[in-house]
Amino acid sequence: RTRNLSGCSSGCTFGPSWVLGLSVRLVSLFFFSGCIRDSNQGPLLGLQTDGVLSDVSCGVRSLMMLWNRKYQQFDLVVSSVTTKMKGVAQIQLPGEGQLVWDSVDYSGPAQEKNSFFVMTNVIVTKGQKQGKCPEVPWNGRLCVSDKDCQKGASTPQSNGVQTGSCVKFDLLKKTCEVSAWCPVEATKAPPRPALLAAAENFTVLIKNNIRFPAFNFTRRNILPWMNDSYLKSCQRKTDSLCPIFRLGDIVREAGESFTEMAVEGGVLAVQIKWDCNLDYVLQHCRPWYSFRRLDEKQSNKTLYPGLNFRFAKYNMVNGVEERTLYKAFGIRFDVIVFGQVIQILVHHEIQTLSFLFQYRLYKPNSRCRSC
């Protein structure tokens, strides 16, 4: 066994529970497949021509019992996930010039449990102050006179509360004036190409701790033999157990293009599957990683495609509070953990052996018609 396949660095041996399980399975198969013999038909292991079909029937039924694993106990995983993203990039933002952003700037506000977010595109509205200004004419909402504007009115799509005045938005259009953070956000469509596409080269460390309560068994995806030197140098391309992932590689393995997905954002699943069998040594329990997209990616097939939200950064200028509004587009990575563990029920195996030996001792001359 190699470390990459089994999660075991060296010295792996089969545990006593596995040896017991294998022994009982072989003995069970022997007894059941020979159950139609009786003492008048010859040796216990002898084959009779007229009993071949019954032998085959008993053998098949015995194999089905073993295949269904009625002798094993199962339990589902309980899990917790934490993540740590790293990276730095130089970007050019309209109205702000050339900036250096690190993972703190890119990650934005906290997202849902067991998930992390990276900003890939942004619309910036700089220098907003509390005041009065013309509303943006969304969906052709224009006015001709003050009669078209209702003082105190607002809708969920408004940027502010109407003052009751109809004012010039530009040389050709007039809209209702609003009390709001001015100037209001005027751009709706995200920039193409994405302004923050450099996040493709950021990396994330995913730490996953699991527990199977029925067995009091715990494990994490950073395996015991992994040290600091390994974590600094491992790459998923050459080591499937590496818990550090390049964001561009996650998107690529999900069958998507980071350049395209970065424009409007989206949601990806990082799936961690634990399929543990405690019939073997503990190192048999290891994580398997896979990735897929969760949201609808076609803009022409769904309303409001991708993922975006707004946040602001505030500061004081000459004693007046100002803010810079960011409409952030990005990719949210949801870490989904699932799996199960199985282990031989030792007392069940002992009971099976006891029953089989008793059957041989007390019914030597009987013909078993079914197993």
MIGU-387641 format. One line per 8 residues: their letters; for each residue x negated, y, z of C-alpha. Coordinates in steps of 0.05 Angstrom, whole numbers, padded with zeros to 5 digits. Each point is the difference from the previous one (the first is absolute). Layout:
BEGIN
A> X:Y:Z | ...
This chain:
BEGIN
RTRNLSGC> 00000:00000:00000 | -00025:00069:-00017 | 00013:00062:00040 | 00038:00035:-00056 | 00049:-00056:-00009 | 00014:-00023:00070 | -00019:00060:00043 | -00051:-00045:00036
SSGCTFGP> -00073:00020:00000 | -00031:-00067:00019 | 00009:-00064:00040 | 00073:-00012:-00018 | 00026:-00067:00025 | 00069:-00031:00000 | 00035:00008:00067 | 00029:-00058:00041
SWVLGLSV> 00072:00019:-00017 | -00015:-00008:-00074 | -00033:-00068:00011 | 00060:-00023:00041 | 00049:00025:-00052 | -00037:-00036:-00056 | -00004:-00065:00039 | 00074:00000:00017
RLVSLFFF> 00019:00016:-00071 | -00041:-00059:-00027 | 00026:-00048:00053 | 00071:00024:-00012 | -00007:-00012:-00075 | -00029:-00070:00013 | 00057:-00021:00046 | 00056:00028:-00042
SGCIRDSN> -00026:-00026:-00066 | -00006:-00069:00030 | 00065:00001:00038 | 00037:-00049:-00045 | -00049:-00057:00015 | 00018:-00053:00050 | -00040:-00058:00029 | 00032:-00052:-00045
QGPLLGLQ> -00023:00035:-00063 | -00074:-00006:00013 | -00054:00047:00026 | 00020:00068:00025 | -00038:00034:-00056 | 00019:-00050:-00054 | 00042:00021:-00059 | 00061:-00040:-00024
TDGVLSDV> 00027:00006:-00070 | 00072:00006:00021 | -00016:00057:00048 | -00037:00047:-00046 | 00058:00048:-00010 | 00013:00003:00075 | -00074:00013:00012 | 00002:00058:-00049
SCGVRSLM> 00064:00028:00032 | -00030:-00002:00070 | -00065:00031:-00024 | 00036:00058:-00035 | 00042:00014:00062 | -00062:-00001:00044 | -00035:00049:-00045 | 00061:00046:00001
MLWNRKYQ> -00002:00000:00076 | -00072:00022:-00002 | 00011:00051:-00055 | 00056:00034:00039 | -00046:00008:00060 | 00051:-00017:00052 | -00057:-00012:00048 | -00024:00073:00000
QFDLVVSS> 00021:00063:00037 | 00006:00067:-00035 | -00003:00073:00023 | 00006:00068:-00035 | -00051:00056:00005 | 00004:00062:00045 | -00044:00056:-00028 | -00028:00070:00010
VTTKMKGV> -00037:00043:-00051 | -00046:00060:00004 | -00037:00034:-00058 | -00058:00048:-00008 | -00011:00037:-00067 | -00066:00032:-00021 | -00022:00042:-00059 | -00018:00070:-00023
AQIQLPGE> 00011:00036:-00066 | -00009:00069:-00032 | 00065:00025:-00031 | 00026:00062:-00037 | 00067:00026:00025 | 00039:00056:-00035 | -00002:00063:00041 | -00051:-00028:00049
GQLVWDSV> -00060:-00014:-00044 | -00051:-00056:00011 | 00007:-00037:00066 | -00030:-00061:00033 | 00053:-00046:00030 | -00013:-00060:00044 | 00046:-00056:00023 | 00033:00045:00052
DYSGPAQE> 00024:00048:-00055 | 00020:-00056:-00047 | 00039:-00042:00051 | 00052:00054:00018 | 00049:-00010:00057 | 00011:-00068:00031 | 00045:-00047:-00039 | 00039:-00062:00021
KNSFFVMT> -00024:-00055:00047 | -00051:-00048:-00031 | -00013:00047:-00059 | -00048:00053:-00024 | 00005:00056:-00051 | -00048:00033:-00049 | 00016:00065:-00036 | -00013:-00004:-00075
NVIVTKGQ> 00033:00063:-00028 | 00025:00066:00028 | 00039:00064:-00015 | -00027:00059:00041 | 00040:00063:00017 | -00049:00047:00034 | 00012:00062:00044 | 00073:-00011:00021
KQGKCPEV> 00029:00050:00050 | 00068:00008:00032 | 00039:00050:-00042 | 00048:00010:-00058 | -00011:-00023:-00072 | 00038:-00025:-00061 | 00021:-00073:00001 | -00028:-00047:-00053
PWNGRLCV> 00052:-00011:-00055 | 00006:-00076:00008 | 00050:-00032:-00048 | 00015:00067:-00032 | 00027:00033:00063 | -00001:00073:-00021 | 00040:00062:00020 | 00024:00062:-00034
SDKDCQKG> 00021:00044:00059 | 00003:-00002:00076 | 00070:-00030:-00006 | -00032:-00065:-00023 | -00040:-00006:00065 | 00032:-00018:00067 | -00034:00028:00062 | -00021:-00054:00049
ASTPQSNG> 00011:-00057:-00050 | -00050:-00056:-00010 | -00003:-00071:-00027 | -00047:-00058:00014 | -00036:00017:-00065 | -00009:00074:00019 | -00066:00029:00023 | 00034:00049:00046
VQTGSCVK> 00065:00035:00021 | 00033:00048:-00050 | 00000:00074:00019 | 00058:00018:-00047 | -00043:00037:-00051 | -00014:-00018:-00073 | -00072:00017:-00018 | -00048:-00009:-00057
FDLLKKTC> -00038:-00067:-00002 | -00038:00019:-00063 | 00010:00045:-00061 | 00058:-00041:-00026 | 00032:-00034:00060 | 00034:00023:00064 | 00013:-00045:00060 | 00029:00008:00070
EVSAWCPV> -00048:00029:00051 | -00016:-00045:00061 | -00031:00008:00068 | -00055:-00052:00000 | -00074:-00014:-00001 | -00020:00043:-00059 | -00019:-00009:-00055 | 00040:-00064:-00005
EATKAPPR> -00028:-00063:-00032 | 00009:00010:-00075 | -00032:-00062:-00032 | 00038:-00065:-00002 | -00038:-00049:-00045 | -00066:-00030:00028 | -00064:00018:-00037 | -00028:-00048:-00053
PALLAAAE> -00052:-00028:00008 | 00005:-00007:00076 | -00042:00051:00038 | -00023:-00048:00055 | -00014:-00062:-00041 | -00069:-00005:00032 | 00035:-00037:00057 | -00007:-00062:-00043
NFTVLIKN> -00070:-00010:00029 | 00021:00006:00073 | -00003:-00062:00043 | 00045:-00026:00056 | -00016:-00048:00056 | 00061:-00042:00018 | -00001:-00032:00069 | 00053:-00053:00011
NIRFPAFN> 00009:-00036:00066 | 00047:-00060:00001 | 00029:-00047:00052 | 00039:-00065:-00001 | 00037:00000:00067 | 00019:-00074:00001 | -00074:-00019:-00003 | -00029:00060:00037
FTRRNILP> -00045:00007:-00060 | -00029:00067:-00021 | -00044:00022:-00058 | -00017:00062:-00040 | -00022:00011:-00072 | -00068:00024:00023 | -00026:-00070:00013 | -00048:-00017:00057
WMNDSYLK> -00061:-00006:-00045 | 00011:00069:-00032 | -00048:00052:00029 | -00012:00074:-00012 | -00051:-00014:-00055 | 00049:-00044:-00037 | 00057:00051:00003 | -00045:00055:-00027
SCQRKTDS> -00021:-00041:-00061 | 00057:-00049:-00017 | 00039:00010:-00064 | 00066:-00032:-00019 | -00024:-00015:-00070 | -00049:-00051:00027 | 00031:-00018:00068 | 00075:-00012:00006
LCPIFRLG> -00004:00004:00076 | -00027:00072:00001 | 00049:00044:00040 | -00023:00065:-00034 | 00036:00018:-00064 | -00012:00052:-00054 | 00066:00035:-00014 | -00010:-00005:-00075
DIVREAGE> -00011:-00075:00005 | 00065:-00009:00040 | 00040:00037:-00055 | -00035:-00039:-00055 | 00014:-00068:00033 | 00073:00020:00006 | 00000:00007:-00076 | 00004:00076:-00002
SFTEMAVE> -00043:00058:-00025 | -00024:00047:00055 | -00004:00058:-00050 | 00073:-00007:-00018 | 00026:-00016:00069 | -00038:00059:00030 | 00044:00051:-00038 | 00066:-00013:00035
GGVLAVQI> -00021:-00049:00055 | 00032:-00065:00021 | 00002:-00056:00051 | -00045:-00062:00000 | 00001:-00061:00044 | -00064:-00029:00030 | 00022:-00071:00017 | -00039:-00041:00051
KWDCNLDY> 00020:-00073:00003 | -00023:-00045:00058 | 00010:-00074:-00014 | -00031:-00035:00059 | -00005:-00074:00014 | -00025:-00017:00070 | -00006:-00074:-00019 | -00069:00022:-00023
VLQHCRPW> -00052:00042:00035 | 00022:00072:00017 | -00042:00030:-00056 | 00051:-00029:-00049 | 00044:00060:00017 | -00017:00059:-00045 | 00035:00058:-00037 | 00018:00003:-00073
YSFRRLDE> 00009:00068:-00032 | 00046:00019:-00058 | 00029:00065:-00027 | 00062:00023:-00037 | 00040:00063:-00015 | 00064:00011:00039 | 00033:00061:-00032 | 00029:00010:-00069
KQSNKTLY> -00054:00031:-00042 | 00038:00021:-00063 | 00021:00073:00003 | 00054:-00010:-00053 | 00032:-00058:00039 | 00008:00031:00069 | 00015:00067:00033 | -00057:00032:00039
PGLNFRFA> -00055:-00049:-00018 | -00064:-00007:00039 | -00013:00026:00071 | -00007:00073:00023 | 00011:00043:00061 | -00018:00071:00023 | -00043:00026:00057 | -00031:00068:00016
KYNMVNGV> -00062:00030:00030 | 00010:00064:00041 | -00046:00058:00015 | 00003:00074:00023 | -00018:00056:-00049 | -00001:00071:00029 | 00047:-00022:00055 | 00050:-00031:-00049
EERTLYKA> 00011:-00075:-00002 | -00012:-00031:-00069 | 00001:-00070:-00024 | -00024:-00041:-00060 | 00053:-00050:-00022 | -00021:-00067:-00030 | 00045:-00046:-00039 | -00040:-00064:00006
FGIRFDVI> 00006:-00059:-00048 | -00035:-00064:00019 | -00001:-00074:00011 | 00024:-00034:00064 | -00029:-00067:00015 | 00046:-00045:00042 | -00038:-00057:00035 | 00046:-00060:00003
VFGQVIQI> -00022:-00060:00042 | 00032:-00068:-00001 | -00019:-00073:00011 | 00008:-00062:00043 | -00041:-00050:00039 | 00010:-00076:00006 | -00029:-00050:00049 | 00010:-00074:00014
LVHHEIQT> 00045:-00018:00058 | -00045:-00048:00038 | 00056:-00029:00043 | 00041:-00013:-00062 | -00057:-00039:-00032 | -00009:-00043:00063 | 00075:-00015:00001 | -00004:-00021:-00073
LSFLFQYR> -00057:-00048:00013 | 00036:-00030:00060 | 00063:-00012:-00040 | -00037:-00033:-00057 | -00039:-00048:00044 | 00063:-00018:00039 | 00035:-00015:-00066 | -00055:-00049:-00019
LYKPNSRC> -00001:-00035:00067 | 00075:-00010:00010 | 00026:-00009:-00072 | -00051:-00044:-00035 | 00051:-00043:-00037 | 00049:00053:-00021 | 00006:00027:-00071 | 00002:00075:-00004
RSC> 00048:00021:-00055 | -00013:00075:00008 | -00053:00042:00033
